[in-house]
Amino acid sequence: MTTFTEVVECLGGDFPAGAFGRQHRVWNNVADFSGLLSWDDVNEIVARGRLEPPRLRLHRDGEQIPWQTYATPVTTRRSTVWQRIQPSRLHQQLKDGASLVLDAVDELHAPVEALARDLESVFRSHIQVNMYASWTGREGFGTHWDDHDVVVVQLEGAKRWRIYGPTRINPLYRDLEAPQPPEGEPLAEIMLRAGDMLYLPRGWWHAVAATEGRSLHLTCGLQTTTGADLIGWLSERLRGSETVRAHLPAFGTVADHAAYLETLRKEISEALHDGVITEYLDHRDATEPGRPTPFLPYLDAVPAEPDLRVRLTTARARTTTNAEGQVVLMAGGQQWTFAPAAVPVLAPLVAGESPTLGFLAEDAGLTVEQVASLVAELVSADVATVISR
């Protein structure tokens, strides 16, 4: 499996405590990203993907370009309508300054998915990777902000980023008010070249444009994890409380209201104990569905073939040890309890590796059949898959 150790190393060290959510950061010459997504890959995806707007779309000067200017509706004999890209018209729009955007390219191209999985293991958050391609110095989106943090990887060419900072700290997708546009000059103006990487916190205004011919970059968007999410999770857990489930004392006296609020306040305070953030993050990791993947052509069971490789479909699986010394695996919203002998099998999988059944069997001192049986449990729950290479 492809891994991006250079990216993970950049996002470690002092970055989480020193910059994450607080300050933009640039890393130059991180790695050769050319193998992530080539122009041949882009052509293949666009030509064969039947990608409907807005998943594939064009932007210019802050406006989305109508799909009718570069695609034609096609009706199949079963009356299904889809939009067929017309290459000549697409090329003309791009020559006229449009930027090509492809959402969730991690779902369409395995190397980009591998990058997303590595980032998910670092940030403990779902990652969606969008592709941006441009050929001129015109801006696709104008000066704007995103409601999620991003990690930007420059694949080819160069992009100028004018960064203005936030005008509302930590804005949300569903918020009480919208951030006001920035005034004055940008806080920073940087140039990203092939192999460079940028981190930008959510809410930071920015404007982006190509500077030296064509440019291709990926933006990895992080699912936010905020206090609002924690409170929403707690509200669901508190439904187990008789106080929370009770009718509000709408027809009671002032004293009735006060008594109810005092009880409710106490229960909420107890729910907000010192370890609740860790508990919530562990819950998110354990229930993250990941990226379920079929394991064709195997339909009924995992064959006990030593060369078959296996990997988890979530980068956020966790293991613990219970009071009896058994290992407990939590992944995809489910939980398994295994004997201690399973630790050498589970450890590399939870670490994001894709070992063969034969390697796992030898390392654990088990037979290939025993390992295949264990893996089959995880495969049947959609939290693991097997691959032939």
C-alpha positions as CSV (number, residue, x, y, z in Angstrom):
1,M,0.0,0.0,0.0
2,T,1.2,3.5,-0.9
3,T,2.0,5.6,2.2
4,F,3.0,9.2,2.5
5,T,5.4,9.2,5.4
6,E,6.8,12.6,4.5
7,V,3.4,14.2,4.8
8,V,2.7,12.5,8.1
9,E,6.0,13.6,9.5
10,C,5.4,17.2,8.5
11,L,2.0,17.2,10.3
12,G,3.6,15.7,13.5
13,G,6.1,17.3,15.8
14,D,5.1,20.8,17.0
15,F,2.4,21.2,14.4
16,P,-0.7,19.9,16.3
17,A,0.0,22.0,19.4
18,G,1.6,25.0,17.7
19,A,-0.4,25.6,14.4
20,F,-3.4,23.4,14.0
21,G,-6.6,25.5,14.1
22,R,-4.5,28.6,14.8
23,Q,-2.0,29.5,12.0
24,H,-1.3,28.7,8.4
25,R,1.9,26.8,7.7
26,V,3.9,26.0,4.5
27,W,6.3,23.1,3.9
28,N,8.5,23.3,0.8
29,N,9.8,20.3,-1.1
30,V,7.9,17.8,1.0
31,A,7.9,15.0,-1.5
32,D,7.5,14.1,-5.1
33,F,3.7,14.1,-5.5
34,S,3.7,13.4,-9.2
35,G,2.5,9.8,-8.8
36,L,-0.6,10.9,-6.9
37,L,-2.6,12.0,-9.9
38,S,-1.3,12.5,-13.4
39,W,-3.0,14.3,-16.4
40,D,-3.7,10.8,-17.9
41,D,-5.5,9.9,-14.7
42,V,-7.5,13.1,-14.9
43,N,-8.4,12.5,-18.5
44,E,-9.5,8.9,-17.7
45,I,-11.7,10.0,-14.7
46,V,-13.4,12.8,-16.7
47,A,-13.9,10.8,-19.8
48,R,-15.3,7.6,-18.2
49,G,-16.7,8.7,-14.9
50,R,-20.1,10.1,-15.9
51,L,-19.5,12.8,-13.2
52,E,-22.5,15.0,-12.8
53,P,-22.3,18.7,-11.8
54,P,-21.6,19.8,-9.2
55,R,-19.1,17.0,-8.6
56,L,-17.3,18.0,-11.7
57,R,-17.6,21.7,-12.3
58,L,-16.0,24.8,-13.7
59,H,-15.5,28.1,-11.8
60,R,-14.3,31.5,-13.0
61,D,-14.1,34.8,-11.2
62,G,-16.0,33.5,-8.2
63,E,-18.9,32.1,-10.3
64,Q,-19.8,28.6,-11.3
65,I,-20.1,28.2,-15.0
66,P,-23.3,26.6,-16.3
67,W,-22.7,23.0,-17.3
68,Q,-24.5,23.5,-20.6
69,T,-21.5,25.4,-21.9
70,Y,-19.2,22.4,-21.8
71,A,-21.5,19.3,-21.5
72,T,-24.4,17.8,-23.4
73,P,-27.3,15.9,-21.9
74,V,-27.5,12.3,-23.0
75,T,-30.6,10.2,-22.6
76,T,-30.2,6.4,-22.5
77,R,-32.8,4.0,-23.9
78,R,-33.9,3.5,-20.3
79,S,-34.6,7.2,-20.0
80,T,-31.6,7.9,-17.7
81,V,-30.1,11.4,-18.3
82,W,-26.5,12.2,-17.7
83,Q,-24.2,15.0,-18.8
84,R,-21.5,14.1,-21.4
85,I,-18.4,16.3,-21.3
86,Q,-17.6,17.8,-24.7
87,P,-13.8,18.0,-24.7
88,S,-13.5,20.9,-27.2
89,R,-16.0,23.0,-25.3
90,L,-14.3,22.1,-22.0
91,H,-10.9,23.1,-23.4
92,Q,-12.3,26.4,-24.6
93,Q,-13.7,27.3,-21.1
94,L,-10.4,26.4,-19.5
95,K,-8.5,28.5,-22.1
96,D,-10.8,31.4,-21.2
97,G,-9.7,31.2,-17.5
98,A,-12.0,28.6,-15.9
99,S,-10.7,26.3,-13.2
100,L,-11.7,22.7,-13.3
101,V,-12.8,21.2,-10.0
102,L,-13.4,17.5,-9.2
103,D,-14.9,16.7,-5.8
104,A,-14.0,13.6,-3.8
105,V,-11.3,12.4,-6.2
106,D,-10.2,10.1,-3.3
107,E,-13.2,8.0,-4.1
108,L,-12.1,7.7,-7.7
109,H,-8.4,7.2,-7.6
110,A,-6.5,4.7,-5.3
111,P,-3.3,6.8,-4.7
112,V,-5.3,9.8,-3.6
113,E,-7.4,7.5,-1.4
114,A,-4.1,6.3,0.2
115,L,-3.2,9.9,1.0
116,A,-6.6,10.5,2.5
117,R,-6.3,7.4,4.7
118,D,-2.9,8.6,6.0
119,L,-4.3,12.0,6.8
120,E,-7.3,10.5,8.5
121,S,-5.0,8.6,10.8
122,V,-3.2,11.8,11.8
123,F,-6.2,14.1,12.2
124,R,-8.7,11.5,13.5
125,S,-11.2,13.0,11.0
126,H,-12.8,12.1,7.7
127,I,-10.9,13.6,4.7
128,Q,-12.4,14.5,1.4
129,V,-9.9,15.3,-1.4
130,N,-10.9,17.7,-4.2
131,M,-8.8,18.4,-7.3
132,Y,-8.3,21.8,-8.8
133,A,-6.7,22.5,-12.2
134,S,-6.2,25.8,-14.0
135,W,-4.3,27.2,-16.9
136,T,-4.5,31.0,-16.5
137,G,-4.0,33.6,-13.9
138,R,-7.7,34.2,-13.4
139,E,-9.1,33.2,-10.0
140,G,-11.7,30.5,-9.9
141,F,-13.4,31.4,-6.6
142,G,-12.3,35.0,-5.7
143,T,-11.5,35.8,-2.1
144,H,-13.3,33.3,0.0
145,W,-13.1,31.1,3.2
146,D,-13.8,27.5,3.9
147,D,-15.8,26.0,6.8
148,H,-13.2,23.3,7.3
149,D,-9.4,23.1,7.7
150,V,-7.5,22.1,4.6
151,V,-4.1,20.6,3.7
152,V,-3.1,21.5,0.1
153,V,-0.7,19.5,-2.0
154,Q,0.7,21.0,-5.1
155,L,1.2,18.4,-7.8
156,E,2.3,20.4,-10.8
157,G,2.9,24.1,-11.7
158,A,2.6,26.9,-9.2
159,K,-0.2,28.6,-7.4
160,R,-0.1,32.0,-5.7
161,W,-2.0,32.1,-2.4
162,R,-3.0,35.4,-0.9
163,I,-4.0,34.7,2.7
164,Y,-5.9,37.3,4.7
165,G,-6.7,35.5,8.0
166,P,-10.1,35.1,9.7
167,T,-12.7,37.9,10.3
168,R,-14.7,35.6,12.5
169,I,-12.9,33.0,14.6
170,N,-13.8,29.4,13.9
171,P,-16.9,30.0,11.7
172,L,-19.3,27.1,11.2
173,Y,-21.2,25.8,8.2
174,R,-24.4,26.4,10.2
175,D,-23.6,29.6,12.1
176,L,-25.4,32.5,13.6
177,E,-23.7,35.0,11.4
178,A,-21.4,35.0,8.3
179,P,-17.8,36.3,8.4
180,Q,-17.4,39.8,6.9
181,P,-15.0,40.1,3.9
182,P,-11.4,41.1,4.9
183,E,-10.1,44.6,4.4
184,G,-6.6,45.8,3.5
185,E,-3.6,43.8,2.3
186,P,-3.2,40.0,2.9
187,L,-1.3,38.8,5.9
188,A,0.8,36.6,3.6
189,E,1.4,36.0,0.0
190,I,3.0,32.6,-0.8
191,M,3.8,30.6,-3.9
192,L,3.2,26.9,-3.8
193,R,5.3,24.9,-6.3
194,A,5.3,21.2,-7.1
195,G,6.1,19.2,-4.0
196,D,5.0,21.9,-1.6
197,M,2.3,21.6,1.0
198,L,0.1,24.2,2.8
199,Y,-2.1,24.0,5.9
200,L,-4.9,26.6,6.2
201,P,-7.3,26.8,9.2
202,R,-11.0,27.1,8.6
203,G,-12.4,30.6,8.3
204,W,-9.2,32.0,6.9
205,W,-9.9,34.1,3.8
206,H,-7.8,33.4,0.8
207,A,-7.5,34.0,-3.0
208,V,-5.8,31.6,-5.3
209,A,-4.5,31.8,-8.9
210,A,-2.1,30.0,-11.1
211,T,1.1,32.0,-12.0
212,E,3.2,30.0,-14.4
213,G,1.0,28.2,-16.9
214,R,-1.1,25.2,-15.9
215,S,-1.4,24.2,-12.3
216,L,-2.7,21.0,-10.6
217,H,-3.3,20.7,-6.9
218,L,-5.3,18.7,-4.3
219,T,-7.1,20.2,-1.4
220,C,-7.7,17.8,1.5
221,G,-10.6,18.9,3.6
222,L,-10.9,17.9,7.2
223,Q,-14.2,17.2,8.8
224,T,-14.5,19.6,11.8
225,T,-14.8,18.4,15.4
226,T,-16.1,21.2,17.5
227,G,-17.8,21.9,20.8
228,A,-21.1,21.9,19.0
229,D,-20.4,18.3,17.9
230,L,-19.6,17.3,21.5
231,I,-22.8,18.9,22.8
232,G,-24.8,17.2,20.2
233,W,-23.3,13.8,21.1
234,L,-23.9,14.4,24.8
235,S,-27.5,15.4,24.1
236,E,-28.1,11.9,22.6
237,R,-26.4,10.1,25.4
238,L,-28.4,12.1,28.0
239,R,-31.6,10.6,26.6
240,G,-31.0,7.8,29.0
241,S,-31.7,10.2,31.8
242,E,-35.3,10.3,33.2
243,T,-34.8,14.1,33.8
244,V,-34.0,14.7,30.2
245,R,-36.8,12.5,28.9
246,A,-39.3,14.2,31.3
247,H,-41.8,16.9,30.2
248,L,-40.6,20.4,30.9
249,P,-42.5,21.8,33.8
250,A,-44.3,24.2,31.4
251,F,-47.3,24.5,33.7
252,G,-45.4,24.5,37.0
253,T,-44.5,27.2,39.3
254,V,-41.3,29.2,39.4
255,A,-40.0,26.9,42.1
256,D,-40.8,23.9,39.8
257,H,-38.8,25.4,37.0
258,A,-35.9,26.1,39.4
259,A,-35.9,22.5,40.8
260,Y,-36.0,21.0,37.3
261,L,-33.1,23.2,36.1
262,E,-31.0,22.4,39.1
263,T,-31.4,18.7,38.5
264,L,-30.7,19.1,34.8
265,R,-27.7,21.3,35.4
266,K,-26.2,18.7,37.7
267,E,-26.6,15.9,35.2
268,I,-25.1,18.0,32.4
269,S,-22.2,18.9,34.7
270,E,-21.6,15.3,35.5
271,A,-21.7,14.4,31.8
272,L,-19.0,17.0,31.1
273,H,-16.4,15.2,33.2
274,D,-12.7,15.6,32.6
275,G,-12.3,12.7,30.3
276,V,-15.3,13.3,28.1
277,I,-13.4,14.8,25.2
278,T,-11.2,11.7,24.9
279,E,-14.3,9.6,25.3
280,Y,-16.0,11.4,22.4
281,L,-13.0,11.2,20.1
282,D,-12.7,7.5,20.8
283,H,-16.4,7.2,20.0
284,R,-16.0,9.0,16.7
285,D,-13.0,6.8,15.7
286,A,-14.9,3.6,16.6
287,T,-18.0,4.5,14.7
288,E,-16.3,6.0,11.6
289,P,-17.5,3.9,8.6
290,G,-14.3,4.4,6.7
291,R,-14.3,3.4,3.0
292,P,-16.0,0.0,2.6
293,T,-14.5,-1.9,-0.4
294,P,-15.8,-5.1,-2.1
295,F,-13.5,-8.1,-2.1
296,L,-14.5,-9.6,-5.4
297,P,-14.3,-12.3,-6.7
298,Y,-14.5,-13.9,-3.2
299,L,-18.2,-14.0,-2.3
300,D,-18.6,-16.4,0.6
301,A,-15.4,-16.5,2.6
302,V,-11.8,-15.3,2.7
303,P,-9.7,-18.1,1.1
304,A,-6.7,-19.3,3.1
305,E,-4.2,-18.2,0.4
306,P,-0.9,-16.9,1.9
307,D,-0.4,-14.3,-0.8
308,L,-3.7,-12.5,-0.3
309,R,-3.3,-9.1,1.3
310,V,-5.7,-7.6,3.8
311,R,-6.3,-4.1,5.1
312,L,-8.9,-2.3,7.2
313,T,-11.3,0.0,5.4
314,T,-11.1,2.6,8.2
315,A,-7.9,4.4,9.2
316,R,-9.4,5.1,12.7
317,A,-9.8,1.6,14.2
318,R,-8.7,1.3,17.8
319,T,-7.8,-1.6,20.1
320,T,-7.8,-1.9,23.9
321,T,-7.2,-4.7,26.4
322,N,-10.0,-5.7,28.7
323,A,-9.7,-6.9,32.3
324,E,-9.4,-10.5,31.2
325,G,-6.4,-9.7,29.0
326,Q,-8.4,-10.0,25.8
327,V,-7.9,-7.6,22.9
328,V,-11.0,-5.5,21.9
329,L,-11.1,-4.1,18.4
330,M,-13.5,-1.2,17.7
331,A,-14.1,-0.2,14.1
332,G,-16.9,0.8,11.9
333,G,-19.4,1.2,14.8
334,Q,-18.8,-2.4,15.9
335,Q,-16.7,-4.3,18.5
336,W,-14.9,-7.6,18.6
337,T,-13.2,-9.4,21.4
338,F,-10.3,-11.7,20.5
339,A,-7.8,-13.8,22.5
340,P,-4.4,-12.3,23.1
341,A,-2.9,-14.4,20.3
342,A,-4.8,-12.1,17.8
343,V,-2.7,-9.1,18.7
344,P,0.1,-9.7,16.1
345,V,-2.7,-10.0,13.5
346,L,-4.6,-6.9,14.5
347,A,-1.7,-4.6,15.3
348,P,-0.4,-4.1,11.7
349,L,-3.9,-3.7,10.4
350,V,-4.8,-1.0,12.9
351,A,-1.5,0.7,12.0
352,G,-2.7,1.0,8.4
353,E,-0.6,-1.7,6.8
354,S,-1.7,-4.2,4.2
355,P,0.1,-7.5,5.1
356,T,-0.4,-10.9,3.5
357,L,-2.3,-13.6,5.3
358,G,0.9,-15.7,5.2
359,F,2.9,-12.9,7.0
360,L,0.2,-12.5,9.6
361,A,0.1,-16.2,10.3
362,E,3.8,-16.6,10.6
363,D,4.1,-13.5,12.9
364,A,1.3,-14.6,15.1
365,G,2.3,-18.3,15.2
366,L,-1.1,-19.2,13.7
367,T,-2.2,-21.1,10.6
368,V,-3.2,-19.3,7.5
369,E,-6.6,-20.9,7.9
370,Q,-7.0,-19.4,11.4
371,V,-5.9,-15.9,10.2
372,A,-8.3,-16.1,7.2
373,S,-11.1,-17.0,9.6
374,L,-10.4,-14.0,11.8
375,V,-10.2,-11.7,8.8
376,A,-13.4,-13.1,7.5
377,E,-15.2,-11.8,10.6
378,L,-14.0,-8.3,9.8
379,V,-14.7,-8.6,6.1
380,S,-18.3,-9.7,6.7
381,A,-18.7,-6.5,8.8
382,D,-17.4,-4.3,6.0
383,V,-14.4,-3.0,8.1
384,A,-11.8,-5.0,6.1
385,T,-11.1,-6.1,2.6
386,V,-8.8,-8.5,0.9
387,I,-6.8,-7.7,-2.3
388,S,-4.8,-10.0,-4.6
389,R,-1.8,-7.8,-4.9
